[in-house]
């Protein structure tokens, strides 16, 4: 389920740096339960050795 309040409070700007985008997607997965991430973020997580959140079943 989408947490609209979290989304409103944590908007990701178009000029967000890579570290900000990675942190946003990790927090988004934890708070909202959404596991859909852009491939660029998945690649960056793998590069940094950070496990990707599992998708809901």
C-alpha positions in Angstrom: 0.0 0.0 0.0 1.3 3.4 -0.9 2.0 5.7 2.1 0.9 9.0 0.5 1.9 11.1 3.6 5.5 9.8 3.3 5.6 10.5 -0.4 4.4 14.1 0.1 7.0 14.7 2.9 9.9 13.0 1.0 9.7 14.2 -2.6 12.8 13.4 -4.7 13.8 16.3 -6.8 14.9 16.0 -10.4 18.4 17.2 -9.5 18.9 14.8 -6.6 22.4 13.3 -6.4 23.0 9.6 -6.7 23.5 9.2 -3.0 20.2 11.0 -2.3 18.4 8.8 -4.8 19.8 5.6 -3.4 18.9 6.6 0.2 15.4 7.6 -1.0 14.7 4.3 -2.6 16.0 2.3 0.4 13.8 4.3 2.8 10.9 4.1 0.4 11.1 0.3 0.3 11.2 0.2 4.1 8.3 2.6 4.7 6.0 2.0 1.8 6.8 -1.7 1.1 7.3 -0.9 -2.6 10.1 -2.9 -4.1 10.1 -1.5 -7.7 13.4 0.3 -8.2 14.9 1.7 -11.4 17.6 -0.5 -12.8 20.2 2.2 -12.2 19.5 2.1 -8.5 19.6 -1.7 -8.4 23.0 -1.6 -10.1 24.3 1.0 -7.6 23.1 -1.1 -4.7 24.9 -4.1 -6.1 28.0 -2.0 -6.7 27.9 -0.8 -3.0 27.2 -4.3 -1.7 23.8 -3.3 -0.3 21.2 -6.1 -0.6 18.0 -5.2 -2.5 14.8 -5.3 -0.5 12.8 -8.4 -1.4 9.6 -8.0 -3.4 6.2 -8.6 -1.8 4.6 -11.9 -2.5 
